[in-house]
Structures are given as structure tokens and as C-alpha cells.
Amino acid sequence: MRYRASNGLFYWLGCTESKTTYIYTAPAASGPWTKKATLNTCYYDAGMLIDDDDTMYVAYGAGTISVAQLSKDGLSQVSARAVYTSPSDIGYIEGSRMYKINGAHYIFVTKPANGQYVLRSTSGPFGPYTIKKLLLDIPTPISGAGVPHQGGMVQTQNGAWYYMAFIDNYPGGRTPVLAPITWGSDGFPSITTVNGGWGASYDYPVTPRLLQNHTGTDSFPGTYLSPQWEWNHNPDTRKFSVNNGLTLSAVTVTDDLYAARNTLTHRILGPTSSATIVLTYSNMKDGDRAGLALFRDVSAWIGIRNTGGAFTVSMWSGLTMTSTWSTANTGAETASAKVSGGKIWLRIYADIHPGVGRQGSFYYSTDGNQFTKLGSLTMNQAWQFFMGYRYAIFNHATKALGGSVFVSSFTVDSPGHTT
């Protein structure tokens, strides 16, 4: 995504399914976004540059990095050329980020998941490019997590440069990190390290401004979901509503949570935190399941099951997916208890420290004060599902549609709390 000053528009482009690139524009970063073009080519893992003369370029590719020049309106391709093929002593590269700094063109590329290299050209956007290592296998700022990589450059208002990357911090996902940049006499950037590694802390480049508190309670006010929420599938917008609470109607008849639409997810606050929902379940139909999950390729949930009009709070474990996103196992109930009254508090405590442990603990309460543990999950930290675990609110049918649940609030506590 880049802002183009000449016409006051933000441009976003991305490739899906390794075959089609879509281009959107908007008058503001917050939207509204409009699809403007569909290209039958893949700008894989791309970075965009709007050059000094307002020409738009895209750097992209894997192994071999290419640069495409876009048309004057930025909505079609004029030309494309391979500009660099990685040698065997560097290996596979991807994740292009393209810049024009002090008259030279730069393409940042990553060697996943432990290195970052910089391509530099003083002969224009199509090269030739020379390459230099920015970092490789340096100590990480979080014990047990990965090496910072696959990032981009940012510049503050006073002209200082920083490199923002991420570290693979499973099972929690990818954690952003930031370090100062200095420039050498050869025109290449260098990371400011601490004792030979990425520093655990640096001075803030600008005064921090918290956009939204990460902890606290979302009571779903207004008529829209706040932006920290994410659906597991494209939602059926007819089957949920927001109005001082969230109503989720069953969309899918399935015994597979991964296949159920309208599962609403929220990133876990690390390194430890808990999430609590208040669920009214009196409108559930026979066979319906609703509750709160730790959601990834190895999942578990705690929730309500309606079986012939009898309600139980259930712990369900063993849900797994293959590396191709197909369901391998729909899981089974491991513990349950009878409940009544139509309202329940469900809580998951998640420890997403990388390495040993990685425990998720599942609790319920019928009064909001006294919580009972019903089960646990050891979270998977394999890289293939790199988005990391999320808290997930779900409601789906196993027999017939027609049921619904009401979630009056979702609360994320401060790290370290267990109940």
C-alpha cells in the first residue's frame, strides 16, 4: 500500500492464489476502498514504489525478483523485467519491499525465516542490482522466538530511518519489532544491534500514541464490529448483528468447526492473557454448538451443546487440519457438565510463550464469579499456520438452521491473569 500525492489516492495491490493481482484505491487509508483493476498475473509477495517522477513500480517474485512498471493511472502493467536471481550461497528469497532513497533504488528481500538482504541499484529501477546482507541468524529479542526478517523501512518526521520486521513467535503468531538504521559509505543500510543481536528495547522514534487499549471489554456497541475482529470465512452478513451485543445466528449445518461460517476471531494478547465471553444460549436449537475456541490447525473449544433440549457445557478437543487447510479431525468431547438458566460465562487462559508449555486452559461459570476448569490444550507452534492462535466465538448447527446466541461482551484481561 502506498499514498500517491499527485492524485491524493492510496493504492493497494495484492496477489491471491498465486495467479491474480487486484488493485484497489481509496481517498484515505481507512477507505472507502474501490476495486479498480484485475491483472491476470501474480505480483507475488510484492512491494510498491511511487518514484520521484510519479511512475509506479512493483517489485515481486520468489528466488528471482522482478520489477514491473505500471501505467500512468497505476492500473495496468506497461512492462516487467527480472532484475535479480538469488545465488545458491544465499538461497531462496522473497518478500520484496521497494524504495528510492538518495537517488538509488532499493529492494529489501527476506531469506525466510532467518535473514534479510538488500538489493541496491544506482542505474534505475530495472538495475543492475548489487546485494548486501542486512542480517542473518542474529540473536532474537524474545527468548525462543525466531530471527527478525521480512520487514520494511520507515522514516520518521525528523529524517531518521528504522527497520520494522517481525519475529516468528509461535504459537502466538508474528510479533512486530523495530530497530534503528544507519547508512554506510557504500550506500547500504545497517541495523543498530545490541551485543551483536536485535535489542530487546530501543528508544521510541516518536512519541507513542495508543490508538486503542488492547485490554478491556467490548460490549459490541453501535451497529458495526470494531476493526480488531476477523472472520474465519467471508461472513453471511444476514446472520449476525451488532447492537449493544453480538447476535450470531447459525449459518452452517456441520459437525466441523473449521467448515462453519461466521466464526468471529480476535488476536490473543501475549505473552499470557485470558478472554471471557458472556453467552446467552436460550435460543439455540437441537444439535447447535456455540462457544469460545482456541483456533488454529490444532484447536479446542468450550461451549454449549443443545441435545434434545438439554444443555451441557462441553470441552471439545482434537480438532486438527492438514497442511493444505483440510480438516483432518473434527475432535471429540473430553468433559462436560449439565447447565441451565440460559446464560453462561466462558473463559480461555492462553500462554503463548514460544517453546515449552504453550498451554490453553478452558473455564466456565454460571454466575460470573466462580469459574470451573473443564480442560486444556497444548498449542501447536508449527510455522505452517503462521497467523498464530486466535480466540474464536462460534455458533453452528449440526442438524438444522434456525438457532442463535447472544454475546453481551468479550473481555481481554491484562497479561498474567488466569481467572
C-alpha positions in Angstrom: 0.0 0.0 0.0 1.3 3.5 -0.9 0.0 7.0 -1.0 0.2 8.9 -4.3 0.4 12.6 -3.7 -0.3 13.5 -7.4 -3.9 12.4 -7.2 -4.5 12.1 -3.5 -5.2 8.4 -3.6 -4.0 5.4 -1.6 -3.2 2.3 -3.8 -3.3 -1.2 -2.5 -2.4 -4.3 -4.6 -2.2 -8.0 -3.7 -2.0 -11.4 -5.4 -4.4 -14.2 -4.4 -4.0 -17.9 -5.0 -0.7 -17.2 -6.9 -2.5 -16.2 -10.1 -4.4 -12.9 -9.9 -3.5 -9.5 -8.7 -6.1 -7.0 -7.6 -5.6 -3.2 -7.4 -7.7 -1.0 -5.1 -7.7 2.7 -4.5 -9.1 4.9 -1.7 -9.1 8.6 -0.8 -8.0 7.7 2.8 -6.2 4.7 4.3 -9.4 4.0 6.2 -11.4 3.8 3.0 -13.7 3.5 1.3 -11.7 1.2 -0.9 -12.8 0.5 -4.5 -11.5 -2.3 -6.8 -10.1 -0.7 -9.9 -8.3 -3.4 -11.7 -7.8 -7.2 -12.0 -4.5 -8.4 -13.6 -4.1 -11.9 -14.8 -0.6 -12.1 -13.4 0.7 -12.6 -9.9 2.8 -9.9 -8.2 3.9 -12.4 -5.6 4.9 -11.0 -2.2 5.1 -7.6 -3.7 6.3 -4.1 -2.7 5.2 -0.9 -4.4 7.2 2.2 -5.2 5.9 5.6 -6.4 9.1 7.1 -7.8 10.2 10.8 -7.8 8.7 11.3 -11.2 5.4 9.7 -10.1 6.0 6.5 -12.1 4.7 3.5 -10.2 6.7 0.2 -9.9 6.1 -3.1 -8.3 8.9 -5.5 -7.1 7.9 -9.1 -6.7 8.8 -12.7 -7.0 10.4 -15.7 -5.3 14.0 -16.8 -6.0 14.1 -14.5 -9.0 13.0 -10.9 -8.2 11.3 -8.9 -11.0 10.2 -5.3 -11.4 7.0 -4.2 -13.2 6.3 -0.7 -14.4 2.6 0.3 -14.1 0.7 2.6 -16.4 0.2 6.3 -15.7 -3.0 5.6 -13.8 -1.4 2.7 -11.9 -4.0 0.2 -13.0 -2.2 -1.9 -15.7 1.2 -3.2 -16.5 3.5 -1.4 -19.0 6.5 -3.7 -18.8 8.2 -6.2 -16.5 11.7 -7.5 -16.2 13.6 -9.9 -14.0 16.3 -7.9 -12.1 18.0 -10.4 -9.8 18.2 -14.1 -9.3 19.5 -15.3 -5.9 22.7 -17.4 -6.0 23.0 -20.7 -4.2 25.1 -19.3 -1.4 22.2 -17.1 -0.4 19.3 -19.3 -1.4 15.6 -18.7 -1.6 14.4 -15.1 -1.3 11.0 -13.3 -1.4 9.1 -10.5 0.3 10.1 -7.6 -1.9 9.9 -4.0 -0.5 10.9 -1.3 -2.9 12.3 2.2 -2.1 14.0 5.2 -3.7 16.5 6.8 -1.2 19.1 9.4 -2.1 18.8 8.7 -5.8 19.3 4.9 -5.5 16.7 2.2 -5.8 16.5 -0.5 -3.1 14.6 -3.7 -2.9 14.6 -5.4 0.5 14.2 -9.2 0.3 13.9 -11.9 3.0 15.6 -15.2 3.3 12.9 -17.0 5.3 12.9 -17.3 8.1 16.3 -16.2 9.4 17.7 -13.5 7.1 17.2 -10.2 5.3 19.1 -8.9 2.3 19.1 -5.5 0.4 19.4 -5.0 -3.3 20.7 -1.6 -4.5 20.8 0.0 -7.9 22.2 3.3 -9.0 21.1 2.7 -12.6 17.4 2.9 -12.2 14.6 0.7 -11.1 15.5 -2.1 -13.5 19.0 -2.4 -12.2 21.5 -3.9 -12.3 21.4 -4.5 -8.6 24.1 -5.4 -6.1 23.2 -7.2 -2.9 24.3 -7.0 0.7 23.3 -8.9 3.9 21.3 -6.8 6.4 21.1 -9.6 9.0 21.4 -13.3 9.2 20.8 -15.6 12.3 21.2 -12.7 14.8 20.0 -13.2 18.4 16.3 -12.5 18.8 14.7 -10.0 21.2 12.3 -12.7 22.6 13.7 -15.9 24.0 12.6 -18.9 22.0 11.3 -16.9 19.1 12.6 -16.5 15.5 15.0 -14.1 13.8 13.6 -10.7 12.7 13.0 -10.7 9.0 10.6 -9.9 6.1 10.3 -6.2 7.0 10.4 -2.8 5.6 11.8 0.7 6.1 10.1 3.6 7.8 11.3 7.1 8.2 10.3 9.5 11.0 9.4 13.1 10.6 13.0 14.2 11.6 14.5 12.0 8.9 15.7 9.0 11.0 15.4 5.6 9.4 14.1 2.4 11.1 13.7 -1.2 10.0 10.4 -2.8 11.0 10.3 -6.5 10.8 8.5 -9.4 12.5 9.7 -12.4 14.5 8.0 -15.8 14.3 6.7 -16.1 17.8 4.6 -19.2 17.8 2.1 -20.3 18.9 1.1 -16.6 19.1 1.9 -15.7 15.5 4.2 -13.0 14.3 5.3 -10.1 16.6 6.4 -6.8 15.1 9.9 -5.4 16.1 11.6 -2.1 15.3 15.3 -1.2 15.2 17.3 1.9 14.1 19.1 2.0 10.8 22.4 3.7 9.9 23.8 4.2 6.4 27.3 3.2 5.4 29.6 4.9 2.9 28.7 2.2 0.4 25.0 3.4 0.4 23.7 0.3 2.2 21.8 0.3 5.5 22.9 -1.4 8.7 20.9 -2.5 11.7 21.8 -0.9 15.1 22.5 -4.0 17.2 22.9 -4.6 20.9 25.6 -7.0 21.9 25.5 -8.4 18.4 21.8 -9.0 18.3 18.5 -7.3 17.9 18.0 -5.2 21.0 15.3 -6.1 23.5 14.5 -2.4 23.6 15.3 0.9 21.8 14.3 4.5 22.3 11.0 5.3 20.8 11.5 7.0 17.5 8.4 9.2 18.1 6.1 9.9 21.0 3.9 6.7 21.3 0.2 7.2 20.8 -2.1 4.4 21.8 -4.8 4.1 19.2 -6.9 1.7 21.3 -6.5 -0.1 24.6 -5.7 -3.8 23.9 -7.3 -4.9 27.2 -10.8 -4.4 28.5 -14.3 -5.2 27.4 -16.0 -5.0 24.1 -19.8 -4.8 24.6 -20.4 -4.5 20.8 -21.9 -1.0 20.9 -23.3 0.6 17.8 -24.0 -1.4 14.6 -20.6 -2.4 13.4 -17.8 -4.7 14.7 -14.7 -2.9 15.7 -11.6 -3.4 13.5 -9.8 -5.9 15.7 -12.3 -8.6 14.8 -11.7 -11.1 12.0 -14.0 -13.7 10.4 -12.7 -17.2 9.6 -14.7 -17.2 6.3 -16.4 -14.5 4.3 -19.3 -13.9 6.6 -23.0 -14.3 5.8 -23.9 -10.7 6.9 -27.6 -11.7 7.1 -26.8 -14.0 10.0 -25.2 -11.6 12.6 -26.0 -8.3 14.0 -24.4 -5.8 16.4 -26.5 -3.7 18.8 -25.1 -3.4 22.3 -24.2 -7.1 22.0 -23.5 -9.5 19.2 -26.2 -11.9 17.9 -24.8 -14.9 15.9 -27.3 -17.0 14.1 -26.2 -20.4 12.9 -25.1 -20.3 9.2 -23.7 -23.8 8.6 -25.0 -27.3 9.3 -21.8 -29.2 10.0 -20.0 -31.1 12.7 -16.8 -29.5 11.6 -15.9 -26.1 13.3 -13.4 -25.4 10.6 -16.1 -25.6 8.0 -18.6 -23.4 9.9 -19.0 -19.9 8.7 -19.4 -16.8 10.8 -16.8 -17.8 13.4 -15.5 -14.5 14.8 -11.9 -14.3 15.9 -9.7 -12.0 18.0 -5.9 -12.0 18.3 -4.5 -13.3 21.6 -2.7 -10.7 23.8 0.7 -12.1 24.7 2.6 -13.5 26.3 -0.3 -14.5 28.6 -3.9 -13.3 28.8 -7.4 -14.6 29.0 -10.6 -13.9 27.1 -14.1 -14.1 28.6 -17.5 -14.1 26.8 -20.9 -13.8 28.4 -23.2 -16.1 26.3 -27.0 -16.3 26.3 -27.9 -19.7 24.8 -31.6 -20.0 25.3 -32.3 -19.6 21.5 -30.1 -22.5 20.5 -31.8 -25.3 18.5 -31.4 -29.0 18.9 -27.9 -30.0 17.8 -26.5 -26.5 17.9 -23.0 -25.8 19.3 -21.8 -22.4 20.4 -18.9 -21.1 22.5 -15.3 -20.0 22.6 -12.3 -21.6 21.0 -8.5 -21.5 20.7 -8.5 -21.6 16.9 -5.7 -22.8 14.6 -4.7 -26.0 12.9 -4.8 -27.8 16.3 -7.9 -26.4 18.2 -10.1 -26.9 21.2 -13.2 -25.2 22.4 -15.5 -24.8 25.4 -19.2 -24.1 24.8 -22.8 -25.1 25.0 -24.4 -28.1 23.2 -28.1 -28.4 22.9 -29.1 -32.1 22.7 -32.8 -32.6 22.5 -33.4 -29.5 24.6 -30.9 -30.5 27.3 -28.0 -28.1 27.7 -24.5 -29.1 28.6 -21.2 -27.1 28.8 -18.8 -29.1 26.8 -15.0 -29.3 26.4 -14.1 -30.4 22.9 -10.6 -31.3 21.8 -8.7 -32.9 19.0 -9.7 -30.6 16.1 -7.0 -30.7 13.5 -6.2 -29.5 10.0 -3.8 -30.8 7.4 -1.1 -28.5 5.9 -3.4 -27.9 2.9 -6.1 -26.5 5.2 -8.3 -29.5 5.0 -10.0 -30.8 8.2 -8.2 -33.9 9.5 -10.2 -34.5 12.6 -13.4 -32.8 13.9 -12.5 -33.7 17.5 -14.5 -35.2 20.4 -15.9 -34.2 23.7 -13.5 -34.7 26.6 -15.5 -33.3 29.5 -19.0 -31.9 30.1 -21.4 -30.7 32.8 -25.1 -30.1 32.8 -26.2 -26.4 32.9 -29.4 -24.4 33.0 -30.6 -20.8 33.2 -29.8 -19.7 29.6 -26.6 -17.8 30.4 -23.0 -18.8 30.9 -19.5 -17.2 31.2 -16.8 -18.9 29.1 -13.1 -18.2 29.6 -9.9 -19.3 28.0 -6.5 -18.6 29.5 -3.7 -18.7 26.9 0.1 -18.9 27.5 1.7 -18.2 24.1 5.3 -18.1 25.2 7.3 -19.9 22.5 8.9 -23.2 23.4 7.7 -25.4 26.2 4.3 -25.0 27.9 2.0 -23.4 25.4 -1.0 -24.2 27.5 -4.5 -23.1 26.9 -6.9 -23.6 29.8 -10.7 -23.6 29.5 -13.2 -22.5 32.2 -16.9 -21.8 32.7 -19.1 -20.1 35.2 -22.8 -19.9 35.8 -22.6 -16.7 37.9 -19.7 -14.8 36.5 -17.8 -15.1 39.8 -16.8 -18.8 40.4 -15.1 -20.4 37.5 -14.6 -24.2 37.0 -11.8 -25.6 34.8 -13.1 -28.1 32.2 -10.0 -28.9 30.1 -6.8 -27.7 28.5 -4.9 -27.7 25.2 -1.2 -27.8 24.3 -1.0 -25.3 21.4 0.9 -26.2 18.3 3.8 -24.0 17.3 4.5 -25.3 13.7 5.2 -22.4 11.3 2.8 -23.5 8.5 -0.2 -21.8 10.1 1.9 -18.7 10.8 -1.0 -16.4 11.7 -1.0 -17.9 15.2 -3.7 -18.9 17.6 -6.8 -16.7 18.0 -9.7 -16.5 20.4 -12.8 -17.5 18.4 -16.5 -17.0 19.1 -18.7 -19.5 17.2 -22.2 -20.8 16.7 -23.1 -23.5 14.2 -25.8 -26.2 13.7 -25.3 -29.9 13.3 -29.0 -30.7 12.5 -30.9 -27.7 11.1 -30.6 -23.9 11.0 -32.7 -21.5 13.0 -30.9 -21.1 16.3 -29.0 -18.1 17.6 -26.9 -17.0 20.5 -26.3 -13.6 22.1 -22.8 -12.5 23.2 -23.2 -9.5 25.5 -19.5 -8.9 26.0 -16.0 -10.0 25.2 -13.2 -9.2 27.7 -9.5 -9.5 27.3 -7.6 -9.1 30.6 -4.1 -7.9 31.4 -1.3 -10.5 30.8 -0.7 -12.9 33.6 -4.3 -13.3 34.9 -5.6 -16.8 35.0 -9.1 -16.3 36.3 
